Amino acid sequence: MDIGLFAEINYQTVLIATFVYYLLGIIWYSKFFFGTAWRQVVGLKDAFFKGSEALKIQVLVLFCQLLICLALATLVVLTDSFTFFSGLFLGAFVSVGFIATSSYANIVLARWPTRLWGINTSYHIIGIIIMSIILSLWR
């Protein structure tokens, strides 16, 4: 892999796409969408998301999303994705091909409820597709 491809990444766009992915998660897991159902399936109480522990969790989540976005930005450059539809295809390919399949295997092996997989995976599929479109259009 040519190290020069990292020079082709628009890092401002990476930060914007990461922030959009993070905001989608805040909305997705809010009480207005899937937050109540997700907490119920996982068995967490609202108190879990308060205090300094909650801040550590959010920072870790944001860091993980930044890494996902950087990897996706690399794929955008490698595949020369620069249109809405190429971004849409790349995001769908990556999210379904890697995220949905590997997370479903984890659900099956751990015998967790399929509902948990649906809530989590649909968030990542939509988020990665949005990030891929942003990264493709704002190169």
Short mmCIF file of the C-alpha atoms (twelve columns), coordinates in Angstrom:
data_MODEL
# 
_entry.id   MODEL 
# 
loop_
_atom_site.group_PDB 
_atom_site.id 
_atom_site.type_symbol 
_atom_site.label_atom_id 
_atom_site.label_alt_id 
_atom_site.label_comp_id 
_atom_site.label_asym_id 
_atom_site.label_seq_id 
_atom_site.Cartn_x 
_atom_site.Cartn_y 
_atom_site.Cartn_z 
_atom_site.pdbx_PDB_model_num 
ATOM 1   C CA . MET A 1   0.000   0.000   0.000  1 
ATOM 2   C CA . ASP A 2   1.298   3.397   -1.003 1 
ATOM 3   C CA . ILE A 3   1.721   5.613   2.056  1 
ATOM 4   C CA . GLY A 4   1.009   8.609   -0.202 1 
ATOM 5   C CA . LEU A 5   -2.673  7.718   -0.267 1 
ATOM 6   C CA . PHE A 6   -2.975  9.162   3.252  1 
ATOM 7   C CA . ALA A 7   -2.065  12.540  1.774  1 
ATOM 8   C CA . GLU A 8   -5.156  12.276  -0.445 1 
ATOM 9   C CA . ILE A 9   -7.523  12.000  2.537  1 
ATOM 10  C CA . ASN A 10  -9.405  15.146  3.453  1 
ATOM 11  C CA . TYR A 11  -8.991  15.058  7.233  1 
ATOM 12  C CA . GLN A 12  -11.466 17.889  7.825  1 
ATOM 13  C CA . THR A 13  -14.075 15.791  6.071  1 
ATOM 14  C CA . VAL A 14  -13.085 12.810  8.221  1 
ATOM 15  C CA . LEU A 15  -13.795 14.887  11.341 1 
ATOM 16  C CA . ILE A 16  -17.125 16.100  9.944  1 
ATOM 17  C CA . ALA A 17  -18.207 12.579  8.918  1 
ATOM 18  C CA . THR A 18  -17.166 11.212  12.320 1 
ATOM 19  C CA . PHE A 19  -19.207 13.902  14.061 1 
ATOM 20  C CA . VAL A 20  -22.253 13.115  11.874 1 
ATOM 21  C CA . TYR A 21  -21.905 9.394   12.726 1 
ATOM 22  C CA . TYR A 22  -21.666 10.278  16.423 1 
ATOM 23  C CA . LEU A 23  -24.735 12.550  16.237 1 
ATOM 24  C CA . LEU A 24  -26.673 9.819   14.465 1 
ATOM 25  C CA . GLY A 25  -25.835 7.533   17.392 1 
ATOM 26  C CA . ILE A 26  -27.082 10.081  19.912 1 
ATOM 27  C CA . ILE A 27  -30.371 10.324  18.011 1 
ATOM 28  C CA . TRP A 28  -30.590 6.578   17.271 1 
ATOM 29  C CA . TYR A 29  -30.122 5.522   20.885 1 
ATOM 30  C CA . SER A 30  -32.285 8.301   22.340 1 
ATOM 31  C CA . LYS A 31  -35.618 7.629   23.979 1 
ATOM 32  C CA . PHE A 32  -37.313 9.007   20.860 1 
ATOM 33  C CA . PHE A 33  -36.002 6.201   18.647 1 
ATOM 34  C CA . PHE A 34  -34.416 2.925   19.778 1 
ATOM 35  C CA . GLY A 35  -32.846 3.883   23.120 1 
ATOM 36  C CA . THR A 36  -35.571 2.456   25.328 1 
ATOM 37  C CA . ALA A 37  -35.760 -0.797  23.366 1 
ATOM 38  C CA . TRP A 38  -31.953 -1.090  23.291 1 
ATOM 39  C CA . ARG A 39  -31.615 -0.512  27.056 1 
ATOM 40  C CA . GLN A 40  -34.346 -3.079  27.664 1 
ATOM 41  C CA . VAL A 41  -32.667 -5.741  25.519 1 
ATOM 42  C CA . VAL A 42  -29.224 -5.041  27.003 1 
ATOM 43  C CA . GLY A 43  -30.566 -4.690  30.520 1 
ATOM 44  C CA . LEU A 44  -29.093 -1.284  31.334 1 
ATOM 45  C CA . LYS A 45  -30.596 1.380   33.552 1 
ATOM 46  C CA . ASP A 46  -30.514 5.114   32.817 1 
ATOM 47  C CA . ALA A 47  -28.126 5.593   35.747 1 
ATOM 48  C CA . PHE A 48  -25.451 3.773   33.729 1 
ATOM 49  C CA . PHE A 49  -25.204 6.803   31.426 1 
ATOM 50  C CA . LYS A 50  -24.530 9.428   34.067 1 
ATOM 51  C CA . GLY A 51  -21.343 10.731  35.661 1 
ATOM 52  C CA . SER A 52  -17.683 10.419  34.747 1 
ATOM 53  C CA . GLU A 53  -18.087 6.842   33.526 1 
ATOM 54  C CA . ALA A 54  -20.513 8.048   30.855 1 
ATOM 55  C CA . LEU A 55  -17.942 10.584  29.626 1 
ATOM 56  C CA . LYS A 56  -15.286 7.865   29.322 1 
ATOM 57  C CA . ILE A 57  -17.699 5.691   27.359 1 
ATOM 58  C CA . GLN A 58  -18.606 8.528   24.982 1 
ATOM 59  C CA . VAL A 59  -14.952 9.416   24.367 1 
ATOM 60  C CA . LEU A 60  -14.189 5.759   23.584 1 
ATOM 61  C CA . VAL A 61  -17.174 5.539   21.235 1 
ATOM 62  C CA . LEU A 62  -16.100 8.721   19.439 1 
ATOM 63  C CA . PHE A 63  -12.529 7.425   19.100 1 
ATOM 64  C CA . CYS A 64  -13.765 4.121   17.635 1 
ATOM 65  C CA . GLN A 65  -15.961 6.001   15.184 1 
ATOM 66  C CA . LEU A 66  -12.992 8.139   14.154 1 
ATOM 67  C CA . LEU A 67  -10.993 4.969   13.404 1 
ATOM 68  C CA . ILE A 68  -13.873 3.572   11.352 1 
ATOM 69  C CA . CYS A 69  -14.077 6.846   9.440  1 
ATOM 70  C CA . LEU A 70  -10.321 6.908   8.764  1 
ATOM 71  C CA . ALA A 71  -10.454 3.346   7.431  1 
ATOM 72  C CA . LEU A 72  -13.442 4.253   5.287  1 
ATOM 73  C CA . ALA A 73  -11.691 7.387   3.999  1 
ATOM 74  C CA . THR A 74  -8.785  5.182   2.943  1 
ATOM 75  C CA . LEU A 75  -11.184 2.929   1.026  1 
ATOM 76  C CA . VAL A 76  -12.782 5.989   -0.595 1 
ATOM 77  C CA . VAL A 77  -9.355  7.015   -1.907 1 
ATOM 78  C CA . LEU A 78  -8.376  3.474   -2.949 1 
ATOM 79  C CA . THR A 79  -11.641 2.939   -4.854 1 
ATOM 80  C CA . ASP A 80  -11.629 6.473   -6.266 1 
ATOM 81  C CA . SER A 81  -15.134 7.068   -4.951 1 
ATOM 82  C CA . PHE A 82  -16.229 10.648  -5.638 1 
ATOM 83  C CA . THR A 83  -19.968 10.562  -6.390 1 
ATOM 84  C CA . PHE A 84  -23.078 10.118  -4.280 1 
ATOM 85  C CA . PHE A 85  -23.780 6.680   -5.744 1 
ATOM 86  C CA . SER A 86  -20.222 5.403   -5.469 1 
ATOM 87  C CA . GLY A 87  -20.229 6.531   -1.815 1 
ATOM 88  C CA . LEU A 88  -23.598 4.853   -1.278 1 
ATOM 89  C CA . PHE A 89  -22.378 1.609   -2.835 1 
ATOM 90  C CA . LEU A 90  -19.088 1.605   -0.933 1 
ATOM 91  C CA . GLY A 91  -20.833 2.324   2.383  1 
ATOM 92  C CA . ALA A 92  -23.425 -0.399  1.794  1 
ATOM 93  C CA . PHE A 93  -20.776 -2.881  0.672  1 
ATOM 94  C CA . VAL A 94  -18.553 -2.248  3.697  1 
ATOM 95  C CA . SER A 95  -21.329 -2.071  6.282  1 
ATOM 96  C CA . VAL A 96  -23.265 -5.110  5.100  1 
ATOM 97  C CA . GLY A 97  -20.211 -7.099  4.029  1 
ATOM 98  C CA . PHE A 98  -18.227 -6.579  7.219  1 
ATOM 99  C CA . ILE A 99  -20.345 -5.073  9.996  1 
ATOM 100 C CA . ALA A 100 -23.682 -6.836  9.528  1 
ATOM 101 C CA . THR A 101 -22.227 -10.271 8.899  1 
ATOM 102 C CA . SER A 102 -19.617 -10.287 11.651 1 
ATOM 103 C CA . SER A 103 -21.969 -8.791  14.229 1 
ATOM 104 C CA . TYR A 104 -24.660 -11.335 13.331 1 
ATOM 105 C CA . ALA A 105 -22.187 -14.151 13.896 1 
ATOM 106 C CA . ASN A 106 -21.483 -12.684 17.346 1 
ATOM 107 C CA . ILE A 107 -25.213 -12.509 18.121 1 
ATOM 108 C CA . VAL A 108 -25.744 -16.123 17.103 1 
ATOM 109 C CA . LEU A 109 -22.722 -17.428 19.006 1 
ATOM 110 C CA . ALA A 110 -23.515 -15.475 22.166 1 
ATOM 111 C CA . ARG A 111 -27.230 -16.291 21.861 1 
ATOM 112 C CA . TRP A 112 -28.171 -12.654 22.266 1 
ATOM 113 C CA . PRO A 113 -31.556 -11.472 21.016 1 
ATOM 114 C CA . THR A 114 -31.760 -10.795 17.284 1 
ATOM 115 C CA . ARG A 115 -33.527 -7.548  18.179 1 
ATOM 116 C CA . LEU A 116 -30.228 -6.288  19.604 1 
ATOM 117 C CA . TRP A 117 -28.507 -7.071  16.315 1 
ATOM 118 C CA . GLY A 118 -31.215 -5.231  14.393 1 
ATOM 119 C CA . ILE A 119 -30.968 -2.077  16.485 1 
ATOM 120 C CA . ASN A 120 -27.169 -1.940  16.534 1 
ATOM 121 C CA . THR A 121 -26.479 -3.064  12.995 1 
ATOM 122 C CA . SER A 122 -29.039 -0.856  11.301 1 
ATOM 123 C CA . TYR A 123 -27.420 2.130   13.063 1 
ATOM 124 C CA . HIS A 124 -23.980 1.164   11.765 1 
ATOM 125 C CA . ILE A 125 -25.211 0.414   8.241  1 
ATOM 126 C CA . ILE A 126 -26.930 3.789   7.950  1 
ATOM 127 C CA . GLY A 127 -24.052 5.617   9.668  1 
ATOM 128 C CA . ILE A 128 -21.356 4.076   7.493  1 
ATOM 129 C CA . ILE A 129 -23.345 4.751   4.331  1 
ATOM 130 C CA . ILE A 130 -23.776 8.409   5.357  1 
ATOM 131 C CA . MET A 131 -20.067 8.701   6.196  1 
ATOM 132 C CA . SER A 132 -19.092 7.097   2.914  1 
ATOM 133 C CA . ILE A 133 -21.263 9.517   0.953  1 
ATOM 134 C CA . ILE A 134 -19.824 12.504  2.838  1 
ATOM 135 C CA . LEU A 135 -16.253 11.273  2.340  1 
ATOM 136 C CA . SER A 136 -16.865 10.627  -1.359 1 
ATOM 137 C CA . LEU A 137 -18.459 13.973  -2.116 1 
ATOM 138 C CA . TRP A 138 -16.088 16.157  -0.068 1 
ATOM 139 C CA . ARG A 139 -12.752 14.779  -1.181 1 
# 
